[in-house]
């Protein structure tokens, strides 16, 4: 299943300091291959300007956006960035209180445009087994998405 939610910036209303409410949006969905999904999505966005894309780290999404909308803003969804962090930490830090503290520290760094610091910290850890496999995976994921992980900058721009 592929799903896109489209809405203009004017549809975003502040709900609290941390959350917004989107009062109107359009959904494009497709069960099947990505090319057919893009065939449905493109006519909905081709006429738009100042596009901002928020998505997970799937390369096929970013490749398509880069090819057809190279001037658009690209943001890796923070939930997905943190989800990877938590999955890695579960294996790297068996001690739950230490793990929780480490995740909170790294998430704060991500929110302060310090993804490179998080990436370097993770890459320098000496790990074995499944933790080492997850280390390699998260490092690749973060490395591929660094330009999309400038969360402080994006917030400052109102994105």
N, CA, C and O atoms as a GROMACS GRO file, in nm:
protein
  636
    1UNK      N    1   0.084  -0.118   0.000
    1UNK     CA    2   0.000   0.000   0.000
    1UNK      C    3   0.088   0.124   0.000
    1UNK      O    4   0.181   0.136   0.081
    2UNK      N    5   0.060   0.213  -0.088
    2UNK     CA    6   0.130   0.341  -0.097
    2UNK      C    7   0.026   0.449  -0.067
    2UNK      O    8  -0.087   0.441  -0.113
    3UNK      N    9   0.065   0.550   0.011
    3UNK     CA   10  -0.028   0.654   0.051
    3UNK      C   11   0.043   0.788   0.058
    3UNK      O   12   0.153   0.799   0.112
    4UNK      N   13  -0.022   0.890   0.003
    4UNK     CA   14   0.028   1.028   0.014
    4UNK      C   15  -0.084   1.115   0.066
    4UNK      O   16  -0.200   1.098   0.028
    5UNK      N   17  -0.050   1.207   0.151
    5UNK     CA   18  -0.146   1.306   0.203
    5UNK      C   19  -0.100   1.443   0.155
    5UNK      O   20   0.013   1.484   0.182
    6UNK      N   21  -0.186   1.513   0.084
    6UNK     CA   22  -0.152   1.642   0.027
    6UNK      C   23  -0.234   1.750   0.095
    6UNK      O   24  -0.354   1.735   0.117
    7UNK      N   25  -0.167   1.861   0.129
    7UNK     CA   26  -0.239   1.974   0.188
    7UNK      C   27  -0.158   2.100   0.170
    7UNK      O   28  -0.035   2.096   0.170
    8UNK      N   29  -0.226   2.213   0.154
    8UNK     CA   30  -0.154   2.341   0.144
    8UNK      C   31  -0.112   2.389   0.282
    8UNK      O   32  -0.174   2.352   0.382
    9UNK      N   33  -0.009   2.469   0.288
    9UNK     CA   34   0.037   2.524   0.416
    9UNK      C   35  -0.075   2.599   0.487
    9UNK      O   36  -0.080   2.600   0.610
   10UNK      N   37  -0.163   2.660   0.411
   10UNK     CA   38  -0.273   2.737   0.472
   10UNK      C   39  -0.372   2.648   0.547
   10UNK      O   40  -0.454   2.698   0.624
   11UNK      N   41  -0.367   2.517   0.525
   11UNK     CA   42  -0.457   2.425   0.594
   11UNK      C   43  -0.403   2.382   0.730
   11UNK      O   44  -0.473   2.313   0.805
   12UNK      N   45  -0.280   2.421   0.762
   12UNK     CA   46  -0.218   2.383   0.889
   12UNK      C   47  -0.248   2.489   0.993
   12UNK      O   48  -0.208   2.605   0.980
   13UNK      N   49  -0.319   2.447   1.098
   13UNK     CA   50  -0.356   2.538   1.206
   13UNK      C   51  -0.289   2.495   1.334
   13UNK      O   52  -0.286   2.376   1.364
   14UNK      N   53  -0.235   2.589   1.411
   14UNK     CA   54  -0.172   2.550   1.538
   14UNK      C   55  -0.276   2.498   1.637
   14UNK      O   56  -0.382   2.558   1.656
   15UNK      N   57  -0.243   2.385   1.698
   15UNK     CA   58  -0.330   2.327   1.799
   15UNK      C   59  -0.270   2.350   1.938
   15UNK      O   60  -0.337   2.399   2.029
   16UNK      N   61  -0.143   2.315   1.952
   16UNK     CA   62  -0.066   2.344   2.072
   16UNK      C   63   0.072   2.390   2.024
   16UNK      O   64   0.097   2.399   1.904
   17UNK      N   65   0.161   2.418   2.118
   17UNK     CA   66   0.296   2.460   2.080
   17UNK      C   67   0.368   2.350   2.004
   17UNK      O   68   0.451   2.378   1.918
   18UNK      N   69   0.338   2.224   2.034
   18UNK     CA   70   0.407   2.111   1.973
   18UNK      C   71   0.331   2.046   1.858
   18UNK      O   72   0.389   1.970   1.780
   19UNK      N   73   0.202   2.074   1.846
   19UNK     CA   74   0.121   2.003   1.746
   19UNK      C   75   0.038   2.100   1.664
   19UNK      O   76   0.000   2.207   1.710
   20UNK      N   77   0.013   2.059   1.541
   20UNK     CA   78  -0.074   2.134   1.451
   20UNK      C   79  -0.192   2.048   1.412
   20UNK      O   80  -0.193   1.927   1.433
   21UNK      N   81  -0.292   2.112   1.354
   21UNK     CA   82  -0.410   2.043   1.304
   21UNK      C   83  -0.421   2.077   1.156
   21UNK      O   84  -0.412   2.193   1.117
   22UNK      N   85  -0.441   1.976   1.073
   22UNK     CA   86  -0.458   1.997   0.930
   22UNK      C   87  -0.606   1.989   0.901
   22UNK      O   88  -0.667   1.883   0.912
   23UNK      N   89  -0.665   2.103   0.863
   23UNK     CA   90  -0.810   2.110   0.850
   23UNK      C   91  -0.864   2.054   0.720
   23UNK      O   92  -0.982   2.023   0.710
   24UNK      N   93  -0.778   2.041   0.618
   24UNK     CA   94  -0.825   1.990   0.490
   24UNK      C   95  -0.709   1.926   0.417
   24UNK      O   96  -0.600   1.983   0.409
   25UNK      N   97  -0.731   1.807   0.363
   25UNK     CA   98  -0.626   1.741   0.287
   25UNK      C   99  -0.687   1.645   0.186
   25UNK      O  100  -0.805   1.611   0.193
   26UNK      N  101  -0.604   1.604   0.093
   26UNK     CA  102  -0.642   1.508  -0.010
   26UNK      C  103  -0.550   1.388   0.004
   26UNK      O  104  -0.431   1.404   0.030
   27UNK      N  105  -0.603   1.270  -0.014
   27UNK     CA  106  -0.524   1.149  -0.007
   27UNK      C  107  -0.515   1.084  -0.144
   27UNK      O  108  -0.612   1.083  -0.220
   28UNK      N  109  -0.399   1.030  -0.174
   28UNK     CA  110  -0.378   0.950  -0.294
   28UNK      C  111  -0.326   0.816  -0.244
   28UNK      O  112  -0.226   0.809  -0.173
   29UNK      N  113  -0.396   0.709  -0.282
   29UNK     CA  114  -0.357   0.576  -0.235
   29UNK      C  115  -0.353   0.478  -0.351
   29UNK      O  116  -0.424   0.494  -0.451
   30UNK      N  117  -0.269   0.379  -0.336
   30UNK     CA  118  -0.259   0.275  -0.438
   30UNK      C  119  -0.209   0.146  -0.375
   30UNK      O  120  -0.111   0.146  -0.300
   31UNK      N  121  -0.277   0.038  -0.405
   31UNK     CA  122  -0.232  -0.094  -0.362
   31UNK      C  123  -0.163  -0.158  -0.481
   31UNK      O  124  -0.228  -0.200  -0.577
   32UNK      N  125  -0.032  -0.166  -0.475
   32UNK     CA  126   0.043  -0.221  -0.587
   32UNK      C  127   0.178  -0.154  -0.602
   32UNK      O  128   0.232  -0.098  -0.507
   33UNK      N  129   0.230  -0.160  -0.722
   33UNK     CA  130   0.365  -0.112  -0.750
   33UNK      C  131   0.375   0.040  -0.745
   33UNK      O  132   0.277   0.111  -0.765
   34UNK      N  133   0.495   0.088  -0.718
   34UNK     CA  134   0.520   0.231  -0.701
   34UNK      C  135   0.497   0.312  -0.828
   34UNK      O  136   0.452   0.426  -0.820
   35UNK      N  137   0.526   0.256  -0.944
   35UNK     CA  138   0.508   0.332  -1.068
   35UNK      C  139   0.362   0.370  -1.088
   35UNK      O  140   0.331   0.482  -1.130
   36UNK      N  141   0.272   0.277  -1.059
   36UNK     CA  142   0.129   0.308  -1.072
   36UNK      C  143   0.087   0.411  -0.967
   36UNK      O  144   0.001   0.496  -0.994
   37UNK      N  145   0.147   0.405  -0.850
   37UNK     CA  146   0.120   0.505  -0.746
   37UNK      C  147   0.164   0.643  -0.793
   37UNK      O  148   0.090   0.741  -0.779
   38UNK      N  149   0.284   0.651  -0.848
   38UNK     CA  150   0.335   0.779  -0.898
   38UNK      C  151   0.249   0.832  -1.012
   38UNK      O  152   0.231   0.954  -1.025
   39UNK      N  153   0.195   0.743  -1.094
   39UNK     CA  154   0.105   0.786  -1.202
   39UNK      C  155  -0.020   0.852  -1.146
   39UNK      O  156  -0.077   0.942  -1.210
   40UNK      N  157  -0.063   0.809  -1.030
   40UNK     CA  158  -0.179   0.871  -0.964
   40UNK      C  159  -0.140   1.001  -0.892
   40UNK      O  160  -0.217   1.097  -0.890
   41UNK      N  161  -0.022   1.001  -0.833
   41UNK     CA  162   0.021   1.114  -0.751
   41UNK      C  163   0.065   1.235  -0.834
   41UNK      O  164   0.031   1.348  -0.800
   42UNK      N  165   0.138   1.212  -0.940
   42UNK     CA  166   0.196   1.321  -1.019
   42UNK      C  167   0.093   1.424  -1.064
   42UNK      O  168   0.117   1.544  -1.048
   43UNK      N  169  -0.023   1.384  -1.119
   43UNK     CA  170  -0.120   1.486  -1.163
   43UNK      C  171  -0.172   1.573  -1.048
   43UNK      O  172  -0.219   1.684  -1.070
   44UNK      N  173  -0.163   1.522  -0.927
   44UNK     CA  174  -0.210   1.598  -0.810
   44UNK      C  175  -0.110   1.704  -0.765
   44UNK      O  176  -0.148   1.801  -0.699
   45UNK      N  177   0.017   1.684  -0.800
   45UNK     CA  178   0.120   1.776  -0.750
   45UNK      C  179   0.194   1.853  -0.858
   45UNK      O  180   0.262   1.951  -0.828
   46UNK      N  181   0.182   1.810  -0.982
   46UNK     CA  182   0.260   1.874  -1.090
   46UNK      C  183   0.236   2.024  -1.101
   46UNK      O  184   0.327   2.098  -1.138
   47UNK      N  185   0.118   2.069  -1.072
   47UNK     CA  186   0.085   2.212  -1.086
   47UNK      C  187   0.119   2.294  -0.962
   47UNK      O  188   0.104   2.416  -0.963
   48UNK      N  189   0.164   2.229  -0.856
   48UNK     CA  190   0.192   2.297  -0.730
   48UNK      C  191   0.333   2.355  -0.727
   48UNK      O  192   0.422   2.308  -0.798
   49UNK      N  193   0.351   2.456  -0.645
   49UNK     CA  194   0.483   2.517  -0.627
   49UNK      C  195   0.523   2.506  -0.480
   49UNK      O  196   0.439   2.478  -0.394
   50UNK      N  197   0.649   2.528  -0.452
   50UNK     CA  198   0.701   2.525  -0.314
   50UNK      C  199   0.666   2.394  -0.244
   50UNK      O  200   0.615   2.395  -0.131
   51UNK      N  201   0.693   2.284  -0.310
   51UNK     CA  202   0.659   2.153  -0.254
   51UNK      C  203   0.752   2.116  -0.138
   51UNK      O  204   0.873   2.140  -0.143
   52UNK      N  205   0.693   2.058  -0.036
   52UNK     CA  206   0.767   2.003   0.077
   52UNK      C  207   0.722   1.859   0.092
   52UNK      O  208   0.603   1.831   0.104
   53UNK      N  209   0.817   1.768   0.089
   53UNK     CA  210   0.788   1.625   0.100
   53UNK      C  211   0.837   1.576   0.236
   53UNK      O  212   0.951   1.599   0.273
   54UNK      N  213   0.750   1.508   0.308
   54UNK     CA  214   0.787   1.442   0.433
   54UNK      C  215   0.758   1.295   0.411
   54UNK      O  216   0.644   1.256   0.384
   55UNK      N  217   0.861   1.211   0.424
   55UNK     CA  218   0.844   1.069   0.395
   55UNK      C  219   0.941   0.987   0.479
   55UNK      O  220   1.029   1.041   0.546
   56UNK      N  221   0.923   0.855   0.471
   56UNK     CA  222   1.019   0.767   0.538
   56UNK      C  223   1.146   0.759   0.453
   56UNK      O  224   1.160   0.835   0.357
   57UNK      N  225   1.234   0.672   0.485
   57UNK     CA  226   1.363   0.668   0.416
   57UNK      C  227   1.369   0.580   0.294
   57UNK      O  228   1.478   0.548   0.247
   58UNK      N  229   1.255   0.539   0.239
   58UNK     CA  230   1.256   0.451   0.122
   58UNK      C  231   1.322   0.522   0.004
   58UNK      O  232   1.280   0.629  -0.039
   59UNK      N  233   1.425   0.460  -0.048
   59UNK     CA  234   1.503   0.520  -0.157
   59UNK      C  235   1.417   0.547  -0.280
   59UNK      O  236   1.436   0.648  -0.347
   60UNK      N  237   1.322   0.458  -0.310
   60UNK     CA  238   1.240   0.475  -0.430
   60UNK      C  239   1.158   0.604  -0.423
   60UNK      O  240   1.132   0.665  -0.527
   61UNK      N  241   1.117   0.645  -0.305
   61UNK     CA  242   1.042   0.770  -0.290
   61UNK      C  243   1.133   0.889  -0.321
   61UNK      O  244   1.100   0.975  -0.402
   62UNK      N  245   1.250   0.891  -0.254
   62UNK     CA  246   1.341   1.004  -0.271
   62UNK      C  247   1.398   1.010  -0.411
   62UNK      O  248   1.423   1.119  -0.463
   63UNK      N  249   1.420   0.895  -0.473
   63UNK     CA  250   1.469   0.895  -0.611
   63UNK      C  251   1.367   0.960  -0.704
   63UNK      O  252   1.404   1.040  -0.790
   64UNK      N  253   1.241   0.928  -0.687
   64UNK     CA  254   1.134   0.984  -0.770
   64UNK      C  255   1.123   1.135  -0.747
   64UNK      O  256   1.115   1.213  -0.842
   65UNK      N  257   1.121   1.174  -0.622
   65UNK     CA  258   1.111   1.317  -0.590
   65UNK      C  259   1.231   1.392  -0.648
   65UNK      O  260   1.215   1.499  -0.708
   66UNK      N  261   1.350   1.337  -0.632
   66UNK     CA  262   1.469   1.401  -0.684
   66UNK      C  263   1.467   1.415  -0.835
   66UNK      O  264   1.516   1.513  -0.890
   67UNK      N  265   1.410   1.317  -0.903
   67UNK     CA  266   1.405   1.321  -1.049
   67UNK      C  267   1.302   1.421  -1.100
   67UNK      O  268   1.330   1.497  -1.193
   68UNK      N  269   1.184   1.422  -1.041
   68UNK     CA  270   1.073   1.502  -1.095
   68UNK      C  271   1.050   1.635  -1.022
   68UNK      O  272   0.989   1.726  -1.078
   69UNK      N  273   1.097   1.645  -0.898
   69UNK     CA  274   1.076   1.767  -0.819
   69UNK      C  275   1.206   1.805  -0.748
   69UNK      O  276   1.208   1.816  -0.626
   70UNK      N  277   1.313   1.826  -0.823
   70UNK     CA  278   1.445   1.847  -0.762
   70UNK      C  279   1.456   1.972  -0.677
   70UNK      O  280   1.544   1.980  -0.590
   71UNK      N  281   1.371   2.070  -0.700
   71UNK     CA  282   1.379   2.194  -0.623
   71UNK      C  283   1.291   2.192  -0.499
   71UNK      O  284   1.284   2.291  -0.426
   72UNK      N  285   1.226   2.082  -0.474
   72UNK     CA  286   1.138   2.073  -0.358
   72UNK      C  287   1.217   2.046  -0.231
   72UNK      O  288   1.332   2.001  -0.236
   73UNK      N  289   1.156   2.073  -0.119
   73UNK     CA  290   1.217   2.048   0.013
   73UNK      C  291   1.188   1.903   0.051
   73UNK      O  292   1.076   1.856   0.036
   74UNK      N  293   1.290   1.832   0.100
   74UNK     CA  294   1.275   1.692   0.139
   74UNK      C  295   1.306   1.676   0.287
   74UNK      O  296   1.410   1.718   0.335
   75UNK      N  297   1.213   1.613   0.359
   75UNK     CA  298   1.228   1.593   0.503
   75UNK      C  299   1.204   1.446   0.537
   75UNK      O  300   1.102   1.389   0.499
   76UNK      N  301   1.299   1.387   0.608
   76UNK     CA  302   1.278   1.253   0.660
   76UNK      C  303   1.187   1.265   0.782
   76UNK      O  304   1.218   1.339   0.876
   77UNK      N  305   1.078   1.194   0.781
   77UNK     CA  306   0.985   1.196   0.892
   77UNK      C  307   1.060   1.165   1.022
   77UNK      O  308   1.127   1.062   1.033
   78UNK      N  309   1.048   1.253   1.121
   78UNK     CA  310   1.121   1.235   1.246
   78UNK      C  311   1.083   1.104   1.315
   78UNK      O  312   1.168   1.039   1.376
   79UNK      N  313   0.956   1.066   1.305
   79UNK     CA  314   0.913   0.940   1.367
   79UNK      C  315   0.997   0.823   1.314
   79UNK      O  316   1.039   0.737   1.391
   80UNK      N  317   1.022   0.819   1.184
   80UNK     CA  318   1.100   0.710   1.126
   80UNK      C  319   1.246   0.717   1.170
   80UNK      O  320   1.308   0.614   1.196
   81UNK      N  321   1.301   0.837   1.179
   81UNK     CA  322   1.439   0.852   1.226
   81UNK      C  323   1.453   0.802   1.370
   81UNK      O  324   1.549   0.734   1.403
   82UNK      N  325   1.356   0.837   1.453
   82UNK     CA  326   1.362   0.795   1.593
   82UNK      C  327   1.330   0.646   1.608
   82UNK      O  328   1.386   0.579   1.694
   83UNK      N  329   1.241   0.596   1.526
   83UNK     CA  330   1.208   0.454   1.529
   83UNK      C  331   1.334   0.370   1.504
   83UNK      O  332   1.356   0.270   1.572
   84UNK      N  333   1.415   0.410   1.407
   84UNK     CA  334   1.541   0.340   1.379
   84UNK      C  335   1.635   0.351   1.499
   84UNK      O  336   1.701   0.254   1.534
   85UNK      N  337   1.640   0.467   1.559
   85UNK     CA  338   1.724   0.489   1.676
   85UNK      C  339   1.685   0.395   1.790
   85UNK      O  340   1.770   0.334   1.854
   86UNK      N  341   1.555   0.383   1.814
   86UNK     CA  342   1.506   0.297   1.922
   86UNK      C  343   1.534   0.150   1.895
   86UNK      O  344   1.573   0.076   1.985
   87UNK      N  345   1.514   0.107   1.770
   87UNK     CA  346   1.543  -0.032   1.734
   87UNK      C  347   1.689  -0.066   1.754
   87UNK      O  348   1.723  -0.174   1.802
   88UNK      N  349   1.776   0.026   1.715
   88UNK     CA  350   1.919   0.007   1.735
   88UNK      C  351   1.952   0.001   1.884
   88UNK      O  352   2.024  -0.088   1.930
   89UNK      N  353   1.900   0.096   1.960
   89UNK     CA  354   1.931   0.106   2.103
   89UNK      C  355   1.885  -0.016   2.181
   89UNK      O  356   1.947  -0.054   2.280
   90UNK      N  357   1.778  -0.078   2.136
   90UNK     CA  358   1.728  -0.199   2.203
   90UNK      C  359   1.834  -0.308   2.207
   90UNK      O  360   1.845  -0.382   2.305
   91UNK      N  361   1.911  -0.319   2.101
   91UNK     CA  362   2.019  -0.418   2.094
   91UNK      C  363   2.150  -0.366   2.153
   91UNK      O  364   2.225  -0.442   2.215
   92UNK      N  365   2.178  -0.238   2.134
   92UNK     CA  366   2.307  -0.184   2.177
   92UNK      C  367   2.315  -0.155   2.327
   92UNK      O  368   2.424  -0.155   2.384
   93UNK      N  369   2.199  -0.130   2.391
   93UNK     CA  370   2.196  -0.095   2.533
   93UNK      C  371   2.097  -0.185   2.607
   93UNK      O  372   1.979  -0.152   2.618
   94UNK      N  373   2.144  -0.298   2.657
   94UNK     CA  374   2.054  -0.390   2.727
   94UNK      C  375   1.991  -0.330   2.855
   94UNK      O  376   1.881  -0.366   2.894
   95UNK      N  377   2.064  -0.238   2.918
   95UNK     CA  378   2.014  -0.174   3.039
   95UNK      C  379   1.907  -0.070   3.002
   95UNK      O  380   1.937   0.029   2.936
   96UNK      N  381   1.783  -0.094   3.045
   96UNK     CA  382   1.670  -0.010   3.003
   96UNK      C  383   1.683   0.136   3.043
   96UNK      O  384   1.659   0.223   2.959
   97UNK      N  385   1.719   0.168   3.168
   97UNK     CA  386   1.733   0.312   3.201
   97UNK      C  387   1.842   0.381   3.120
   97UNK      O  388   1.823   0.495   3.077
   98UNK      N  389   1.955   0.315   3.099
   98UNK     CA  390   2.062   0.371   3.018
   98UNK      C  391   2.015   0.390   2.874
   98UNK      O  392   2.042   0.493   2.812
   99UNK      N  393   1.945   0.290   2.821
   99UNK     CA  394   1.893   0.296   2.684
   99UNK      C  395   1.798   0.415   2.668
   99UNK      O  396   1.807   0.491   2.571
  100UNK      N  397   1.707   0.430   2.763
  100UNK     CA  398   1.609   0.539   2.756
  100UNK      C  399   1.679   0.675   2.758
  100UNK      O  400   1.645   0.763   2.680
  101UNK      N  401   1.775   0.691   2.845
  101UNK     CA  402   1.850   0.816   2.854
  101UNK      C  403   1.926   0.843   2.724
  101UNK      O  404   1.926   0.956   2.673
  102UNK      N  405   1.990   0.740   2.669
  102UNK     CA  406   2.067   0.755   2.546
  102UNK      C  407   1.975   0.795   2.430
  102UNK      O  408   2.009   0.885   2.353
  103UNK      N  409   1.861   0.731   2.419
  103UNK     CA  410   1.765   0.763   2.312
  103UNK      C  411   1.720   0.908   2.323
  103UNK      O  412   1.716   0.979   2.223
  104UNK      N  413   1.688   0.952   2.443
  104UNK     CA  414   1.643   1.090   2.463
  104UNK      C  415   1.752   1.189   2.423
  104UNK      O  416   1.724   1.291   2.359
  105UNK      N  417   1.878   1.160   2.460
  105UNK     CA  418   1.989   1.248   2.424
  105UNK      C  419   2.008   1.255   2.272
  105UNK      O  420   2.027   1.363   2.216
  106UNK      N  421   2.002   1.139   2.208
  106UNK     CA  422   2.022   1.136   2.062
  106UNK      C  423   1.905   1.203   1.989
  106UNK      O  424   1.927   1.272   1.889
  107UNK      N  425   1.784   1.183   2.037
  107UNK     CA  426   1.666   1.246   1.975
  107UNK      C  427   1.677   1.398   1.986
  107UNK      O  428   1.643   1.470   1.893
  108UNK      N  429   1.724   1.446   2.101
  108UNK     CA  430   1.743   1.591   2.117
  108UNK      C  431   1.847   1.644   2.019
  108UNK      O  432   1.830   1.750   1.960
  109UNK      N  433   1.954   1.569   2.002
  109UNK     CA  434   2.056   1.609   1.905
  109UNK      C  435   1.997   1.615   1.763
  109UNK      O  436   2.025   1.708   1.688
  110UNK      N  437   1.917   1.515   1.729
  110UNK     CA  438   1.853   1.516   1.597
  110UNK      C  439   1.767   1.641   1.580
  110UNK      O  440   1.769   1.705   1.474
  111UNK      N  441   1.693   1.676   1.682
  111UNK     CA  442   1.604   1.792   1.674
  111UNK      C  443   1.682   1.924   1.671
  111UNK      O  444   1.626   2.028   1.636
  112UNK      N  445   1.809   1.920   1.707
  112UNK     CA  446   1.895   2.040   1.706
  112UNK      C  447   1.987   2.043   1.584
  112UNK      O  448   2.090   2.110   1.586
  113UNK      N  449   1.951   1.972   1.479
  113UNK     CA  450   2.030   1.968   1.355
  113UNK      C  451   2.168   1.905   1.376
  113UNK      O  452   2.265   1.943   1.311
  114UNK      N  453   2.176   1.810   1.466
  114UNK     CA  454   2.303   1.745   1.496
  114UNK      C  455   2.302   1.598   1.455
  114UNK      O  456   2.359   1.513   1.524
  115UNK      N  457   2.239   1.566   1.343
  115UNK     CA  458   2.233   1.428   1.295
  115UNK      C  459   2.372   1.371   1.269
  115UNK      O  460   2.396   1.252   1.290
  116UNK      N  461   2.463   1.455   1.223
  116UNK     CA  462   2.600   1.410   1.198
  116UNK      C  463   2.667   1.363   1.328
  116UNK      O  464   2.742   1.265   1.327
  117UNK      N  465   2.639   1.432   1.438
  117UNK     CA  466   2.695   1.395   1.568
  117UNK      C  467   2.640   1.259   1.610
  117UNK      O  468   2.714   1.173   1.659
  118UNK      N  469   2.511   1.239   1.592
  118UNK     CA  470   2.448   1.111   1.625
  118UNK      C  471   2.508   1.000   1.540
  118UNK      O  472   2.543   0.893   1.591
  119UNK      N  473   2.520   1.024   1.412
  119UNK     CA  474   2.577   0.926   1.320
  119UNK      C  475   2.720   0.889   1.360
  119UNK      O  476   2.755   0.771   1.364
  120UNK      N  477   2.801   0.988   1.389
  120UNK     CA  478   2.939   0.963   1.430
  120UNK      C  479   2.944   0.883   1.559
  120UNK      O  480   3.023   0.789   1.571
  121UNK      N  481   2.861   0.920   1.655
  121UNK     CA  482   2.857   0.850   1.783
  121UNK      C  483   2.822   0.702   1.764
  121UNK      O  484   2.886   0.614   1.822
  122UNK      N  485   2.722   0.676   1.684
  122UNK     CA  486   2.680   0.538   1.660
  122UNK      C  487   2.788   0.461   1.586
  122UNK      O  488   2.817   0.346   1.619
  123UNK      N  489   2.847   0.524   1.485
  123UNK     CA  490   2.947   0.454   1.403
  123UNK      C  491   3.073   0.419   1.481
  123UNK      O  492   3.143   0.324   1.444
  124UNK      N  493   3.104   0.492   1.589
  124UNK     CA  494   3.225   0.466   1.667
  124UNK      C  495   3.205   0.360   1.776
  124UNK      O  496   3.302   0.322   1.842
  125UNK      N  497   3.084   0.314   1.795
  125UNK     CA  498   3.058   0.212   1.898
  125UNK      C  499   3.117   0.078   1.855
  125UNK      O  500   3.113   0.041   1.738
  126UNK      N  501   3.172   0.007   1.952
  126UNK     CA  502   3.226  -0.126   1.926
  126UNK      C  503   3.120  -0.228   1.966
  126UNK      O  504   3.096  -0.251   2.085
  127UNK      N  505   3.057  -0.289   1.867
  127UNK     CA  506   2.944  -0.379   1.892
  127UNK      C  507   2.964  -0.512   1.821
  127UNK      O  508   3.046  -0.523   1.730
  128UNK      N  509   2.888  -0.611   1.864
  128UNK     CA  510   2.894  -0.744   1.803
  128UNK      C  511   2.754  -0.794   1.775
  128UNK      O  512   2.655  -0.742   1.828
  129UNK      N  513   2.747  -0.896   1.692
  129UNK     CA  514   2.621  -0.965   1.667
  129UNK      C  515   2.514  -0.877   1.603
  129UNK      O  516   2.542  -0.797   1.513
  130UNK      N  517   2.391  -0.894   1.653
  130UNK     CA  518   2.278  -0.821   1.598
  130UNK      C  519   2.294  -0.670   1.615
  130UNK      O  520   2.254  -0.592   1.528
  131UNK      N  521   2.353  -0.629   1.726
  131UNK     CA  522   2.375  -0.485   1.749
  131UNK      C  523   2.466  -0.427   1.641
  131UNK      O  524   2.444  -0.316   1.594
  132UNK      N  525   2.569  -0.501   1.601
  132UNK     CA  526   2.660  -0.455   1.496
  132UNK      C  527   2.589  -0.448   1.361
  132UNK      O  528   2.614  -0.358   1.281
  133UNK      N  529   2.499  -0.543   1.336
  133UNK     CA  530   2.421  -0.540   1.211
  133UNK      C  531   2.329  -0.418   1.208
  133UNK      O  532   2.319  -0.350   1.106
  134UNK      N  533   2.263  -0.392   1.320
  134UNK     CA  534   2.174  -0.275   1.328
  134UNK      C  535   2.254  -0.145   1.322
  134UNK      O  536   2.206  -0.045   1.268
  135UNK      N  537   2.375  -0.147   1.376
  135UNK     CA  538   2.463  -0.030   1.369
  135UNK      C  539   2.491   0.004   1.222
  135UNK      O  540   2.480   0.119   1.182
  136UNK      N  541   2.527  -0.095   1.145
  136UNK     CA  542   2.556  -0.073   1.004
  136UNK      C  543   2.432  -0.020   0.931
  136UNK      O  544   2.441   0.070   0.848
  137UNK      N  545   2.318  -0.078   0.964
  137UNK     CA  546   2.193  -0.039   0.898
  137UNK      C  547   2.154   0.106   0.930
  137UNK      O  548   2.122   0.184   0.840
  138UNK      N  549   2.157   0.142   1.059
  138UNK     CA  550   2.117   0.279   1.096
  138UNK      C  551   2.217   0.381   1.044
  138UNK      O  552   2.179   0.491   1.005
  139UNK      N  553   2.345   0.346   1.042
  139UNK     CA  554   2.445   0.439   0.989
  139UNK      C  555   2.420   0.466   0.841
  139UNK      O  556   2.429   0.580   0.797
  140UNK      N  557   2.389   0.363   0.766
  140UNK     CA  558   2.358   0.381   0.624
  140UNK      C  559   2.232   0.464   0.605
  140UNK      O  560   2.228   0.552   0.520
  141UNK      N  561   2.130   0.435   0.685
  141UNK     CA  562   2.003   0.506   0.677
  141UNK      C  563   2.021   0.655   0.708
  141UNK      O  564   1.971   0.740   0.636
  142UNK      N  565   2.092   0.684   0.816
  142UNK     CA  566   2.117   0.824   0.853
  142UNK      C  567   2.207   0.893   0.750
  142UNK      O  568   2.182   1.008   0.713
  143UNK      N  569   2.312   0.825   0.706
  143UNK     CA  570   2.403   0.884   0.608
  143UNK      C  571   2.328   0.921   0.480
  143UNK      O  572   2.350   1.028   0.423
  144UNK      N  573   2.239   0.833   0.436
  144UNK     CA  574   2.162   0.859   0.314
  144UNK      C  575   2.060   0.970   0.330
  144UNK      O  576   2.013   1.026   0.231
  145UNK      N  577   2.026   1.003   0.453
  145UNK     CA  578   1.919   1.100   0.477
  145UNK      C  579   1.964   1.224   0.552
  145UNK      O  580   1.878   1.302   0.595
  146UNK      N  581   2.092   1.247   0.571
  146UNK     CA  582   2.140   1.360   0.651
  146UNK      C  583   2.080   1.493   0.606
  146UNK      O  584   2.038   1.573   0.690
  147UNK      N  585   2.074   1.516   0.477
  147UNK     CA  586   2.021   1.644   0.428
  147UNK      C  587   1.872   1.658   0.456
  147UNK      O  588   1.818   1.768   0.450
  148UNK      N  589   1.807   1.548   0.484
  148UNK     CA  590   1.663   1.548   0.513
  148UNK      C  591   1.634   1.549   0.664
  148UNK      O  592   1.519   1.542   0.705
  149UNK      N  593   1.739   1.558   0.745
  149UNK     CA  594   1.725   1.548   0.889
  149UNK      C  595   1.764   1.678   0.960
  149UNK      O  596   1.816   1.675   1.071
  150UNK      N  597   1.739   1.789   0.898
  150UNK     CA  598   1.769   1.920   0.958
  150UNK      C  599   1.641   1.973   1.026
  150UNK      O  600   1.584   2.073   0.983
  151UNK      N  601   1.599   1.905   1.129
  151UNK     CA  602   1.468   1.930   1.190
  151UNK      C  603   1.455   2.070   1.250
  151UNK      O  604   1.350   2.133   1.236
  152UNK      N  605   1.558   2.118   1.313
  152UNK     CA  606   1.553   2.254   1.369
  152UNK      C  607   1.537   2.356   1.257
  152UNK      O  608   1.454   2.447   1.265
  153UNK      N  609   1.616   2.340   1.152
  153UNK     CA  610   1.608   2.431   1.038
  153UNK      C  611   1.470   2.424   0.974
  153UNK      O  612   1.412   2.528   0.940
  154UNK      N  613   1.419   2.305   0.957
  154UNK     CA  614   1.286   2.290   0.897
  154UNK      C  615   1.178   2.358   0.982
  154UNK      O  616   1.088   2.424   0.929
  155UNK      N  617   1.187   2.342   1.113
  155UNK     CA  618   1.090   2.407   1.201
  155UNK      C  619   1.103   2.558   1.195
  155UNK      O  620   1.003   2.630   1.194
  156UNK      N  621   1.225   2.606   1.191
  156UNK     CA  622   1.247   2.751   1.182
  156UNK      C  623   1.188   2.808   1.053
  156UNK      O  624   1.145   2.923   1.049
  157UNK      N  625   1.187   2.728   0.948
  157UNK     CA  626   1.128   2.769   0.821
  157UNK      C  627   0.977   2.750   0.818
  157UNK      O  628   0.911   2.780   0.719
  158UNK      N  629   0.922   2.699   0.928
  158UNK     CA  630   0.777   2.676   0.934
  158UNK      C  631   0.732   2.548   0.866
  158UNK      O  632   0.614   2.532   0.834
  159UNK      N  633   0.825   2.457   0.844
  159UNK     CA  634   0.792   2.333   0.776
  159UNK      C  635   0.762   2.221   0.873
  159UNK      O  636   0.732   2.109   0.831
   0.00000   0.00000   0.00000
